[in-house]
Amino acid sequence: MATQDADIFDDMRHRLITGEFGYGTKLRAEKLRQDYNCSASTVREVLFRLSTVGLVDFQEQRGFKSPYQSVERQHELTHMRILLETEGACLSIRLGGVEWESRLTAAHHKLSHIETRVRSSGDLIPLLGLWSRAEQEFHETLIDACGSGLLKRTHVVIYEQFRQQLVSAETNYGYFPENIREHQAILDAALQRNEDLMRVCVNDHLARNLTRPLPRKSYPDAFGKSSAI
């Protein structure tokens, strides 16, 4: 993929997982090309690639849409995150050294600083982009020393689909005040090299999404009437 295409892909991916497009929103290449000063064919190529990682829905003759929100899908993705992160984190505890601990501590420090600022201000929106990237960086670093490239690549796909399902104004874009305590507990378990505790901490951090109902009606992943951007 050319440099410009890669940049557009990364920016669109970030916009999709930070709630910029409403659920089921029609993604029109002719409109989006103006955002990136490129051809509509370039945008369509990027949207099609995003559909292969589950961040965009595509149907022949109907085009591209952001996926609908679904309780069932959110629960499925939560289960997969728990499986991947507990296994990846425990493998990292066994295989990772001081360098991994240092990177994880640094990633946590950045995330904790941002989350503390959000808690103090009570307003996530000004820091949404920074927080979203820092949260993903922390969880990716947590499993980075697992020794399995396939596990890490799969985790990225599942993580970003999970974030997209969770992120909306009604859920405060996936930010919860208890994140600060839970992320600290995960870091502590990693530094203590305690695999059993790590499994508990990751499960506690994510399992609330299995019981927390979505605050709006859920829709199937199908194409229906929807406003266009």
N, CA and C of each residue as an Amber inpcrd file, in Angstrom:
protein
   687
   0.8510000  -1.1930000   0.0000000   0.0000000   0.0000000   0.0000000
   0.8860000   1.2410000   0.0000000   0.5600000   2.2280000  -0.8790000
   1.3480000   3.4550000  -0.9700000   1.2720000   4.2300000   0.3290000
   2.2610000   5.1300000   0.5060000   2.3390000   5.8950000   1.7480000
   1.0600000   6.6710000   2.0150000   0.5270000   7.3600000   0.9660000
  -0.7020000   8.1310000   1.1590000  -1.8580000   7.2180000   1.5520000
  -1.9720000   6.0770000   0.8770000  -3.0460000   5.1380000   1.1950000
  -2.9260000   4.6400000   2.6270000  -1.6850000   4.3500000   3.0560000
  -1.4660000   3.8730000   4.4250000  -1.8590000   4.9300000   5.4310000
  -1.5410000   6.1910000   5.1430000  -1.9040000   7.2890000   6.0460000
  -3.4230000   7.4340000   6.1380000  -4.0990000   7.3310000   4.9960000
  -5.5570000   7.4290000   4.9830000  -6.1650000   6.2570000   5.7430000
  -5.6190000   5.0630000   5.5230000  -6.0970000   3.8730000   6.2290000
  -5.9740000   4.0630000   7.7340000  -4.8170000   4.5070000   8.2070000
  -4.6040000   4.6830000   9.6430000  -5.5340000   5.7450000  10.2160000
  -5.7360000   6.8420000   9.4710000  -6.6050000   7.9090000   9.9730000
  -8.0610000   7.4540000  10.0020000  -8.5040000   6.7820000   8.9480000
  -9.8800000   6.2900000   8.9260000 -10.1030000   5.2530000  10.0200000
  -9.1270000   4.3880000  10.2320000  -9.2450000   3.3890000  11.2900000
  -9.4140000   4.0740000  12.6370000  -8.6240000   5.1170000  12.8860000
  -8.7350000   5.8390000  14.1580000 -10.0930000   6.5120000  14.2840000
 -10.5930000   7.1010000  13.2140000 -11.8970000   7.7580000  13.2520000
 -13.0150000   6.7530000  13.5230000 -12.8670000   5.5650000  12.9760000
 -13.8980000   4.5350000  13.1510000 -13.9270000   3.9840000  14.5670000
 -12.7650000   3.8800000  15.2240000 -12.7500000   3.2840000  16.5690000
 -12.8510000   4.3320000  17.6770000 -12.9680000   5.6110000  17.2960000
 -13.1850000   6.6500000  18.3080000 -14.5680000   7.2930000  18.1730000
 -15.4370000   6.6390000  17.4430000 -16.8400000   7.0520000  17.4360000
 -17.1830000   8.2370000  16.5720000 -16.3230000   8.5830000  15.6070000
 -16.6360000   9.7450000  14.7750000 -17.8320000   9.4880000  13.8700000
 -17.9810000   8.2490000  13.4220000 -19.1020000   7.8950000  12.5470000
 -20.1500000   7.1330000  13.3550000 -21.3860000   7.5520000  13.2400000
 -22.4490000   6.8730000  13.9590000 -22.6480000   5.4540000  13.4520000
 -23.2330000   4.6010000  14.2860000 -23.4660000   3.2180000  13.9040000
 -24.3950000   3.1460000  12.7010000 -23.9800000   2.3900000  11.6790000
 -24.7820000   2.2440000  10.4720000 -24.6770000   3.4090000   9.5080000
 -23.7380000   4.3300000   9.7300000 -23.5850000   5.5000000   8.8610000
 -23.0280000   5.1020000   7.4990000 -23.6320000   5.5940000   6.4550000
 -23.1500000   5.3580000   5.0970000 -21.8180000   6.0870000   4.9180000
 -20.8180000   5.3700000   4.4420000 -19.4910000   5.9410000   4.2140000
 -19.3110000   6.1560000   2.7170000 -19.5270000   7.3760000   2.2780000
 -19.5070000   7.6930000   0.8560000 -18.1110000   8.1410000   0.4330000
 -17.5650000   7.4350000  -0.5570000 -16.2210000   7.7630000  -1.0300000
 -16.1510000   9.1780000  -1.5740000 -17.2060000   9.6310000  -2.2630000
 -17.1950000  10.9690000  -2.8500000 -17.1260000  12.0540000  -1.7780000
 -17.7070000  11.7820000  -0.6150000 -17.6350000  12.7370000   0.4960000
 -16.2910000  12.6500000   1.1990000 -15.8430000  11.4330000   1.4680000
 -14.6040000  11.2500000   2.2250000 -13.3650000  11.6910000   1.4430000
 -13.4200000  11.6200000   0.1160000 -12.2570000  12.0330000  -0.6700000
 -11.8980000  13.4920000  -0.4410000 -12.9000000  14.3060000  -0.0830000
 -12.6400000  15.7190000   0.2030000 -11.8290000  15.8790000   1.4880000
 -12.0260000  14.9540000   2.4410000 -11.2700000  15.0170000   3.6930000
  -9.7890000  14.7640000   3.4650000  -9.4800000  13.9400000   2.4500000
  -8.1030000  13.4990000   2.2490000  -7.4660000  14.0400000   0.9680000
  -8.2440000  14.8240000   0.2160000  -7.7210000  15.4120000  -1.0180000
  -7.1230000  14.3300000  -1.9120000  -7.9250000  13.3100000  -2.1640000
  -7.4680000  12.1980000  -2.9980000  -8.6370000  11.7560000  -3.8740000
  -8.4190000  10.7190000  -4.6660000  -9.4710000  10.2280000  -5.5490000
 -10.4700000   9.3710000  -4.7880000 -11.6790000   9.2830000  -5.3280000
 -12.6980000   8.4310000  -4.7190000 -12.2730000   6.9680000  -4.7790000
 -11.5590000   6.5810000  -5.8170000 -11.1080000   5.1930000  -5.9270000
 -10.1270000   4.8410000  -4.8170000  -9.2810000   5.8080000  -4.4200000
  -8.3640000   5.5820000  -3.3070000  -9.1290000   5.3580000  -2.0140000
 -10.1610000   6.1670000  -1.7850000 -10.9740000   6.0100000  -0.5780000
 -11.6920000   4.6710000  -0.5890000 -12.2370000   4.2810000  -1.7390000
 -12.9270000   2.9950000  -1.8210000 -11.9780000   1.8380000  -1.5290000
 -10.7530000   1.9290000  -2.0130000  -9.7660000   0.8890000  -1.7370000
  -9.4780000   0.7890000  -0.2400000  -9.3490000   1.9590000   0.4120000
  -9.1050000   1.9840000   1.8560000 -10.2990000   1.4140000   2.6040000
 -11.5050000   1.8050000   2.2160000 -12.7090000   1.3010000   2.8840000
 -12.8400000  -0.2080000   2.7190000 -12.5040000  -0.7070000   1.5340000
 -12.5720000  -2.1500000   1.3300000 -11.5660000  -2.8680000   2.2260000
 -10.3630000  -2.3060000   2.3540000  -9.3680000  -2.9270000   3.2400000
  -9.8510000  -2.8900000   4.6900000 -10.4940000  -1.7980000   5.0950000
 -11.0370000  -1.7150000   6.4490000 -12.1490000  -2.7340000   6.6610000
 -12.8580000  -3.0700000   5.5910000 -13.9110000  -4.0870000   5.7210000
 -13.3140000  -5.4680000   5.9730000 -12.0820000  -5.7050000   5.5200000
 -11.4550000  -7.0160000   5.7330000 -11.0230000  -7.2120000   7.1760000
 -10.9180000  -6.1210000   7.9580000 -10.5850000  -6.2430000   9.3820000
 -11.7950000  -5.9310000  10.2600000 -12.9840000  -5.9000000   9.6460000
 -14.2270000  -5.8200000  10.4030000 -14.6260000  -4.4490000  10.8970000
 -13.9480000  -3.3910000  10.4390000 -14.2840000  -2.0470000  10.9090000
 -15.2780000  -1.3330000   9.9980000 -15.5360000  -1.9110000   8.8420000
 -16.4970000  -1.3710000   7.8750000 -17.3110000  -2.5300000   7.3280000
 -18.6180000  -2.3230000   7.1560000 -19.4780000  -3.3050000   6.5020000
 -19.5650000  -2.9620000   5.0220000 -19.4990000  -3.9870000   4.1760000
 -19.5610000  -3.7730000   2.7280000 -20.5170000  -4.7630000   2.0990000
 -21.3670000  -4.2700000   1.1910000 -22.2180000  -5.1230000   0.3720000
 -22.1980000  -4.6070000  -1.0500000 -22.1410000  -5.5320000  -2.0130000
 -22.1920000  -5.1550000  -3.4200000 -23.4580000  -4.3590000  -3.7050000
 -23.3140000  -3.3360000  -4.4920000 -24.4000000  -2.4590000  -4.9130000
 -24.9080000  -1.5340000  -3.8100000 -24.4790000  -1.7640000  -2.5670000
 -24.9440000  -0.9070000  -1.4720000 -23.8240000  -0.1070000  -0.8320000
 -22.6070000  -0.4880000  -1.1010000 -21.4880000   0.3070000  -0.6340000
 -21.0250000  -0.0130000   0.7710000 -20.4950000   1.0130000   1.4430000
 -19.8410000   0.8410000   2.7290000 -20.6210000   1.5470000   3.8370000
 -20.6240000   0.9290000   5.0090000 -21.2240000   1.5310000   6.1970000
 -20.3900000   1.1870000   7.4140000 -20.4630000   2.0470000   8.4220000
 -19.9020000   1.6670000   9.7090000 -20.8230000   0.6130000  10.3190000
 -20.2780000  -0.3820000  11.0230000 -21.1090000  -1.4720000  11.5520000
 -22.1450000  -0.9630000  12.5570000 -23.2600000  -1.7010000  12.6310000
 -24.2500000  -1.4190000  13.6590000 -23.7400000  -1.9160000  15.0090000
 -24.2720000  -1.3350000  16.0750000 -23.9640000  -1.7720000  17.4270000
 -24.8050000  -3.0070000  17.7500000 -24.1910000  -3.9910000  18.3850000
 -24.8810000  -5.2510000  18.6710000 -24.4200000  -5.8000000  20.0070000
 -25.3590000  -6.0870000  20.9050000 -25.0210000  -6.6760000  22.1970000
 -24.3090000  -8.0080000  21.9900000 -24.8250000  -8.8150000  21.0830000
 -24.2220000 -10.1260000  20.8370000 -22.7920000  -9.9820000  20.3460000
 -22.5670000  -9.0520000  19.4350000 -21.2220000  -8.8500000  18.8990000
 -20.2830000  -8.3360000  19.9810000 -20.7670000  -7.4210000  20.7970000
 -19.9270000  -6.8830000  21.8690000 -19.5160000  -7.9910000  22.8340000
 -20.4380000  -8.8640000  23.1810000 -20.1260000  -9.9540000  24.1020000
 -19.1300000 -10.9330000  23.4820000 -19.3100000 -11.2260000  22.2030000
 -18.3900000 -12.1300000  21.5090000 -16.9710000 -11.5490000  21.5000000
 -16.8640000 -10.2660000  21.2000000 -15.5590000  -9.6180000  21.1630000
 -14.9350000  -9.5230000  22.5550000 -15.7680000  -9.3220000  23.5740000
 -15.2630000  -9.2870000  24.9430000 -14.6530000 -10.6300000  25.3270000
 -15.3460000 -11.7090000  25.0310000 -14.8170000 -13.0420000  25.3180000
 -13.4800000 -13.2580000  24.6150000 -13.3930000 -12.8430000  23.3600000
 -12.1510000 -13.0250000  22.6130000 -11.0180000 -12.1850000  23.1930000
 -11.3320000 -10.9680000  23.6100000 -10.2850000 -10.1360000  24.2360000
  -9.7780000 -10.7680000  25.5200000 -10.6710000 -11.2850000  26.3330000
 -10.2550000 -11.9270000  27.5840000  -9.3390000 -13.1110000  27.2840000
  -9.7230000 -13.9380000  26.3180000  -8.9010000 -15.0930000  25.9580000
  -7.5260000 -14.6710000  25.4550000  -7.5000000 -13.7170000  24.5330000
  -6.2350000 -13.3100000  23.9190000  -5.3360000 -12.5600000  24.8990000
  -5.9210000 -11.6660000  25.6960000  -5.0920000 -10.8600000  26.5960000
  -4.5940000 -11.6510000  27.7920000  -5.4110000 -12.5480000  28.3220000
  -4.9040000 -13.3520000  29.4390000  -3.7830000 -14.2650000  28.9660000
  -3.9750000 -14.9180000  27.8300000  -2.9240000 -15.8050000  27.3160000
  -1.6850000 -15.0080000  26.9280000  -1.8860000 -13.8940000  26.2070000
  -0.7450000 -13.0810000  25.7880000   0.0070000 -12.4840000  26.9530000
  -0.7150000 -12.0140000  27.9670000  -0.0640000 -11.4170000  29.1330000
   0.7040000 -12.4660000  29.9250000   0.1150000 -13.6500000  30.0890000
   0.8060000 -14.7050000  30.8530000   2.0500000 -15.1930000  30.1220000
   1.9760000 -15.3110000  28.8020000   3.1610000 -15.6640000  28.0280000
   4.2290000 -14.5770000  28.1330000   3.8020000 -13.3240000  28.1450000
   4.7560000 -12.2170000  28.2770000   5.4300000 -12.2370000  29.6460000
   4.6860000 -12.6130000  30.6770000   5.2660000 -12.7350000  32.0120000
   6.3760000 -13.7890000  32.0030000   6.1260000 -14.8910000  31.2980000
   7.1320000 -15.9600000  31.2480000   8.3330000 -15.5880000  30.3830000
   8.0710000 -14.9200000  29.2610000   9.1180000 -14.7140000  28.2610000
   9.7340000 -13.3100000  28.2760000   9.0040000 -12.3420000  28.7890000
   9.4730000 -10.9600000  28.7550000  10.4960000 -10.6800000  29.8410000
  11.4080000  -9.7880000  29.5520000  12.4340000  -9.4280000  30.5230000
  12.2410000  -8.0200000  31.0430000  13.3100000  -7.4420000  31.5400000
  13.2560000  -6.0930000  32.1080000  12.8700000  -5.0640000  31.0500000
  13.3020000  -5.2850000  29.8210000  12.9780000  -4.3410000  28.7420000
  11.4700000  -4.2780000  28.5290000  10.7930000  -5.4530000  28.5480000
   9.3310000  -5.4710000  28.4230000   8.6850000  -4.7930000  29.6210000
   9.1740000  -5.0690000  30.8180000   8.6350000  -4.4090000  32.0150000
   8.7550000  -2.8970000  31.9050000   9.8810000  -2.4290000  31.3770000
  10.1080000  -0.9880000  31.2540000   9.1350000  -0.3640000  30.2650000
   8.9370000  -1.0310000  29.1400000   8.0140000  -0.4940000  28.1380000
   6.5790000  -0.5060000  28.6500000   6.2150000  -1.5640000  29.3720000
   4.8620000  -1.6390000  29.9190000   4.6460000  -0.5590000  30.9740000
   5.6580000  -0.3350000  31.8090000   5.5620000   0.7070000  32.8370000
   5.4390000   2.0770000  32.2030000   6.1900000   2.3150000  31.1220000
   6.1210000   3.6070000  30.4270000   4.7550000   3.8060000  29.7780000
   4.2340000   2.7440000  29.1530000   2.9160000   2.8440000  28.5290000
   1.8370000   3.1070000  29.5760000   1.9790000   2.4600000  30.7300000
   1.0110000   2.6810000  31.8050000   1.1130000   4.0920000  32.3570000
   2.3240000   4.6090000  32.4840000   2.5030000   5.9610000  33.0090000
   1.7860000   6.9790000  32.1210000   1.9380000   6.8300000  30.8070000
   1.2640000   7.7390000  29.8780000  -0.2520000   7.6270000  30.0220000
  -0.7470000   6.3750000  30.0370000  -2.1850000   6.1530000  30.1320000
  -2.7480000   6.6660000  31.4500000  -2.0460000   6.3970000  32.5370000
  -2.5080000   6.8310000  33.8470000  -2.5770000   8.3490000  33.9350000
  -1.5880000   9.0190000  33.3550000  -1.5850000  10.4860000  33.3670000
  -2.8050000  11.0360000  32.6470000  -3.1070000  10.4680000  31.4750000
  -4.2490000  10.9350000  30.6950000  -5.5600000  10.6390000  31.4250000
  -5.6830000   9.4270000  31.9760000  -6.9260000   9.0610000  32.6650000
  -7.1310000   9.8880000  33.9310000  -6.0530000  10.2330000  34.6030000
  -6.1700000  11.0890000  35.7850000  -6.6420000  12.4790000  35.3930000
  -6.1330000  12.9880000  34.2590000  -6.5760000  14.3010000  33.7740000
  -8.0560000  14.2690000  33.4170000  -8.4850000  13.1780000  32.7790000
  -9.9030000  13.0490000  32.4120000 -10.7710000  13.0190000  33.6650000
 -10.3530000  12.2470000  34.6530000 -11.1230000  12.1610000  35.8990000
 -11.2030000  13.5200000  36.5820000 -10.1250000  14.2810000  36.5550000
 -10.1060000  15.5940000  37.2100000 -11.0120000  16.5940000  36.5010000
 -11.0030000  16.5610000  35.1710000 -11.7910000  17.5210000  34.3990000
 -13.2300000  17.0870000  34.2160000 -13.4480000  15.7640000  34.2530000
 -14.7870000  15.2420000  34.0130000 -15.2100000  15.2960000  32.5600000
 -14.2570000  15.5640000  31.6520000 -14.5800000  15.6950000  30.2330000
 -13.5570000  14.9260000  29.4070000 -13.9840000  13.8280000  28.8040000
 -13.0870000  12.9990000  28.0100000 -12.8050000  13.5790000  26.6310000
 -13.7650000  14.2780000  26.0550000 -13.7090000  14.6500000  24.6460000
 -12.3950000  15.3310000  24.2320000 -11.8870000  16.3170000  24.9730000
 -10.6450000  16.9670000  24.5210000  -9.4520000  16.0170000  24.4600000
  -9.4950000  14.9320000  25.2230000  -8.3790000  13.9970000  25.2780000
  -8.7280000  12.6410000  24.6630000  -9.8590000  12.5540000  23.9610000
 -10.3290000  11.2720000  23.4520000  -9.3050000  10.5930000  22.5500000
  -8.7310000  11.3490000  21.6120000  -7.7640000  10.7710000  20.6960000
  -6.5180000  10.2740000  21.4110000  -5.9830000  11.0960000  22.3080000
  -4.7970000  10.7020000  23.0730000  -5.0900000   9.5020000  23.9560000
  -6.2300000   9.5260000  24.6340000  -6.5770000   8.4160000  25.5300000
  -6.7620000   7.1210000  24.7600000  -7.4570000   7.1930000  23.6200000
  -7.7080000   5.9960000  22.8330000  -6.4070000   5.3440000  22.3880000
  -5.4550000   6.1570000  21.9150000  -4.1650000   5.6130000  21.4710000
  -3.3670000   5.0600000  22.6520000  -3.3930000   5.7720000  23.7800000
  -2.6240000   5.3330000  24.9500000  -3.1960000   4.0410000  25.5300000
  -4.5180000   3.9050000  25.5170000  -5.1410000   2.6900000  26.0400000
  -4.7880000   1.4880000  25.1720000  -4.8260000   1.6920000  23.8580000
  -4.4590000   0.6050000  22.9550000  -2.9790000   0.2520000  23.1000000
  -2.1330000   1.2560000  23.2310000  -0.6990000   1.0110000  23.3900000
  -0.4160000   0.1870000  24.6510000  -1.1000000   0.4990000  25.7470000
  -0.8800000  -0.2380000  26.9880000  -1.2540000  -1.7090000  26.8230000
  -2.4290000  -1.9670000  26.2500000  -2.8800000  -3.3550000  26.1200000
  -2.0470000  -4.1240000  25.0920000  -1.5740000  -3.4440000  24.0570000
  -0.7080000  -4.1170000  23.0920000   0.6630000  -4.4080000  23.7000000
   1.1700000  -3.4910000  24.5040000   2.4570000  -3.7170000  25.1560000
   2.3570000  -4.8480000  26.1690000   1.2030000  -4.9730000  26.8160000
   0.9870000  -6.0280000  27.8010000   1.2550000  -7.4100000  27.2140000
   0.8820000  -7.6170000  25.9410000   1.0440000  -8.9420000  25.3340000
   2.2240000  -8.9950000  24.3710000   2.9910000  -7.9320000  24.2900000
   3.9970000  -7.8090000  23.2330000   5.1280000  -8.8240000  23.3430000
   5.4080000  -9.3160000  24.5390000   6.5160000 -10.2720000  24.7200000
   6.0370000 -11.7110000  24.7040000   4.8370000 -11.9600000  24.1680000
   4.2470000 -13.3030000  24.2310000   4.9400000 -14.2940000  23.3000000
   5.6660000 -13.7920000  22.3040000   6.3740000 -14.6820000  21.3970000
   5.5580000 -15.1730000  20.2150000   4.3160000 -14.7010000  20.0780000
   3.4500000 -15.1360000  18.9860000   2.9750000 -13.9440000  18.1670000
   3.4970000 -13.8270000  16.9470000   3.0490000 -12.7590000  16.0660000
   1.5890000 -12.9170000  15.6930000   1.1380000 -14.1520000  15.5280000
  -0.2630000 -14.3920000  15.1730000  -1.1890000 -13.9390000  16.2870000
  -0.8410000 -14.2290000  17.5250000  -1.6780000 -13.7930000  18.6450000
  -1.7710000 -12.2720000  18.6700000  -0.6460000 -11.5950000  18.4590000
  -0.6450000 -10.1300000  18.5180000  -1.4400000  -9.5230000  17.3660000
  -1.3170000 -10.0900000  16.1660000  -2.0730000  -9.5670000  15.0270000
  -3.5720000  -9.7830000  15.2140000  -3.9250000 -10.9510000  15.7310000
  -5.3400000 -11.2350000  15.9950000  -5.8920000 -10.3040000  17.0610000
  -5.0800000 -10.0350000  18.0730000  -5.5080000  -9.1460000  19.1490000
  -5.8040000  -7.7460000  18.6310000  -4.9880000  -7.2350000  17.7260000
  -5.2340000  -5.8980000  17.1720000  -6.5970000  -5.8460000  16.5000000
  -6.9130000  -6.8480000  15.6930000  -8.1980000  -6.8900000  14.9850000
  -9.3580000  -6.9340000  15.9820000  -9.2580000  -7.8100000  16.9740000
 -10.3320000  -7.9530000  17.9610000 -10.4420000  -6.7010000  18.8230000
  -9.3090000  -6.1610000  19.2490000  -9.3160000  -4.9660000  20.0930000
 -10.0280000  -3.8150000  19.3880000  -9.6950000  -3.5760000  18.1180000
 -10.2590000  -2.4240000  17.4270000 -11.7450000  -2.6200000  17.1300000
 -12.1550000  -3.8430000  16.8070000 -13.5920000  -4.0930000  16.6490000
 -14.3190000  -3.9020000  17.9840000 -13.7040000  -4.3490000  19.0640000
 -14.2720000  -4.1760000  20.4020000 -14.4550000  -2.6950000  20.7150000
 -13.4040000  -1.9020000  20.4750000 -13.4860000  -0.4720000  20.7500000
 -14.5950000   0.1800000  19.9300000 -14.7070000  -0.2100000  18.6720000
 -15.7250000   0.3690000  17.8110000 -17.1270000   0.0540000  18.3230000
 -17.3310000  -1.1540000  18.8200000 -18.6330000  -1.5340000  19.3600000
 -18.9600000  -0.7820000  20.6470000 -17.9380000  -0.4690000  21.4320000
 -18.1520000   0.1190000  22.7520000 -18.2520000   1.6340000  22.7090000
 -17.6320000   2.2440000  21.7110000 -17.4560000   3.6950000  21.7110000
 -18.6860000   4.4190000  21.1810000 -19.3280000   5.1650000  22.0670000
 -20.4270000   6.0550000  21.7000000 -20.5800000   7.0770000  22.8200000
 -21.2910000   8.1450000  22.5260000 -21.4940000   9.1760000  23.5460000
 -22.2200000   8.6040000  24.7570000 -23.1380000   7.6460000  24.5210000
 -23.9220000   7.0830000  25.6090000 -23.0760000   6.2780000  26.5840000
 -21.9630000   5.7120000  26.1160000 -21.0790000   4.9380000  26.9840000
 -19.8230000   5.7300000  27.3480000 -19.8690000   7.0500000  27.1430000
 -18.7160000   7.9200000  27.3950000 -17.4880000   7.4040000  26.6540000
 -17.7250000   6.8970000  25.4530000 -16.6690000   6.4430000  24.5430000
 -15.7920000   5.3480000  25.1480000 -16.3670000   4.5700000  26.0480000
 -15.6300000   3.4440000  26.6230000 -14.7570000   3.7960000  27.8070000
 -14.7990000   5.0460000  28.2570000 -13.9960000   5.4370000  29.4210000
 -14.8300000   5.2540000  30.6920000 -14.2420000   4.5790000  31.6810000
 -14.8880000   4.3970000  32.9760000 -13.8880000   4.7840000  34.0630000
 -14.3180000   5.4790000  35.1090000 -13.3850000   5.9050000  36.1620000
 -12.5980000   4.7520000  36.7760000 -13.2200000   3.5700000  36.8530000
 -12.5210000   2.4310000  37.4570000 -11.3590000   1.9280000  36.6020000
 -11.2450000   2.4250000  35.3610000 -10.1130000   2.0420000  34.5160000
  -8.7690000   2.3200000  35.1920000  -8.6820000   3.4160000  35.9110000
  -7.4070000   3.7970000  36.5310000  -6.9460000   2.7110000  37.4910000
  -7.8370000   2.2790000  38.3600000  -7.4950000   1.2190000  39.3250000
  -7.2210000  -0.1000000  38.6180000  -8.0110000  -0.4210000  37.6140000
  -7.8690000  -1.7070000  36.9360000  -6.5790000  -1.7830000  36.1300000
  -6.2190000  -0.7060000  35.4530000  -4.9600000  -0.7050000  34.7040000
  -3.7630000  -0.8190000  35.6520000  -3.8540000  -0.1790000  36.8150000
  -2.7730000  -0.2860000  37.8050000  -2.6540000  -1.7250000  38.3000000
  -3.7860000  -2.3790000  38.5210000  -3.7710000  -3.7680000  38.9900000
  -3.1420000  -4.6920000  37.9570000  -3.4190000  -4.4490000  36.6780000
  -2.8110000  -5.2530000  35.6090000  -1.3050000  -5.0480000  35.5820000
  -0.8660000  -3.8040000  35.6980000   0.5780000  -3.5310000  35.7390000
   1.2260000  -4.2080000  36.9310000   0.6150000  -4.1160000  38.0840000
   1.1810000  -4.7360000  39.2980000   1.3160000  -6.2460000  39.1280000
   0.3080000  -6.8820000  38.5510000   0.3660000  -8.3310000  38.3390000
   1.5020000  -8.6950000  37.3950000   1.7010000  -7.8690000  36.3650000
   2.7940000  -8.1210000  35.4180000   4.1510000  -8.0010000  36.0960000
   4.3450000  -6.9470000  36.8850000   5.6390000  -6.7300000  37.5370000
   5.8960000  -7.7550000  38.6330000   4.8250000  -8.2810000  39.2200000
   4.9660000  -9.3400000  40.2250000   5.1630000 -10.7160000  39.5810000
   5.0280000 -10.7890000  38.2710000   5.1460000 -12.0520000  37.5420000
   4.1350000 -13.0830000  38.0630000   2.9290000 -12.6130000  38.3140000
   1.8920000 -13.4500000  38.9030000   0.8300000 -13.7510000  37.8420000
   0.9220000 -14.9230000  37.2170000   0.0180000 -15.2670000  36.1300000
  -1.4250000 -15.4380000  36.6100000  -1.6140000 -16.0710000  37.7470000
  -2.9730000 -16.2680000  38.2660000  -3.6470000 -14.9280000  38.5420000
  -2.9030000 -14.0180000  39.1510000  -3.4530000 -12.6890000  39.4240000
  -3.7220000 -11.9390000  38.1280000  -2.8420000 -12.1080000  37.1450000
  -3.0450000 -11.4440000  35.8580000  -4.3570000 -11.8780000  35.2200000
  -4.6480000 -13.1720000  35.2590000  -5.8960000 -13.6570000  34.6780000
  -7.1100000 -13.0280000  35.3680000  -7.0320000 -12.8880000  36.6740000
  -8.1250000 -12.2720000  37.4240000  -8.2620000 -10.7920000  37.0500000
  -7.1500000 -10.0920000  36.9630000  -7.1840000  -8.6510000  36.6930000
  -7.7110000  -8.3450000  35.2890000  -7.2560000  -9.1060000  34.2950000
  -7.7420000  -8.8850000  32.9360000  -9.2260000  -9.1980000  32.8510000
  -9.6430000 -10.3010000  33.4700000 -11.0600000 -10.6490000  33.4620000
 -11.8990000  -9.5780000  34.1490000 -11.4400000  -9.0920000  35.2970000
 -12.1870000  -8.0550000  36.0200000 -12.2900000  -6.7720000  35.1860000
 -11.2460000  -6.4740000  34.4410000 -11.2150000  -5.2560000  33.6350000
 -12.2040000  -5.3120000  32.4740000 -12.3870000  -6.4910000  31.9000000
 -13.1830000  -6.6060000  30.6820000 -14.5740000  -7.2020000  30.8910000
 -14.7510000  -8.0100000  31.9400000 -15.9940000  -8.7710000  32.0910000
 -17.2140000  -7.8900000  32.3140000 -17.0360000  -6.6440000  32.7570000
 -18.2040000  -5.7770000  32.9490000 -18.9630000  -5.5690000  31.6420000
 -18.2550000  -5.7360000  30.5080000 -18.9000000  -5.5530000  29.2150000
 -19.8040000  -6.7290000  28.8410000 -19.7560000  -7.7850000  29.6370000
 -20.6460000  -8.9170000  29.4180000 -21.9670000  -8.7430000  30.1530000
 -22.0150000  -7.8230000  31.0920000 -23.2310000  -7.6030000  31.8750000
 -23.8200000  -6.2190000  31.6470000 -23.0150000  -5.2710000  31.1580000
 -23.4900000  -3.9060000  30.9390000 -24.2800000  -3.8470000  29.6340000
 -25.5910000  -3.6280000  29.6750000 -26.3710000  -3.5680000  28.4290000
 -26.0420000  -2.3070000  27.6530000 -26.1530000  -2.3840000  26.3530000
 -25.9580000  -1.1940000  25.5380000 -27.1010000  -0.2210000  25.7900000
 -26.8190000   1.0830000  25.8140000 -27.8460000   2.0540000  26.1790000
 -28.7810000   2.4300000  25.0470000 -28.6740000   1.7420000  23.9190000
 -29.5530000   2.0620000  22.8030000 -29.9500000   0.7560000  22.1310000
 -30.9440000   0.8190000  21.2810000 -31.4000000  -0.3830000  20.5890000
 -30.2730000  -0.9750000  19.7580000 -30.1390000  -2.2890000  19.7890000
 -29.1310000  -2.9670000  18.9980000 -29.7020000  -3.3300000  17.6350000
 -28.8380000  -3.3740000  16.6350000 -29.2440000  -3.7100000  15.2870000
 -28.3670000  -4.8350000  14.7670000 -28.8800000  -5.6380000  13.8490000
 -28.0390000  -6.6730000  13.2370000 -27.0390000  -6.0360000  12.2990000
 -25.9960000  -6.7550000  11.9680000 -25.0170000  -6.2580000  11.0130000
 -25.5650000  -6.4120000   9.6030000 -26.5240000  -5.5810000   9.2920000
 -27.1560000  -5.6420000   7.9670000 -27.3560000  -4.2270000   7.4790000
 -27.6050000  -4.0750000   6.1990000 -27.7710000  -2.7500000   5.6280000
 -29.2410000  -2.3700000   5.6270000 -29.5230000  -1.2140000   6.1920000
 -30.8760000  -0.6910000   6.2280000 -30.8070000   0.8030000   6.0340000
 -31.8600000   1.4880000   6.3550000 -31.8740000   2.9360000   6.1950000
 -30.9390000   3.5600000   7.2340000 -30.1880000   4.5560000   6.7910000
 -29.2530000   5.2070000   7.6940000 -28.8700000   6.5500000   7.0980000
 -28.5710000   7.4940000   7.9580000 -28.1480000   8.7970000   7.4740000
 -26.7750000   8.6950000   6.8490000 -26.5120000   9.5050000   5.8780000
 -25.2160000   9.4990000   5.1920000 -24.3890000  10.6540000   5.6740000
 -23.0390000  10.4570000   5.6630000 -22.1800000  11.5720000   6.0480000
 -21.9340000  12.4250000   4.8180000
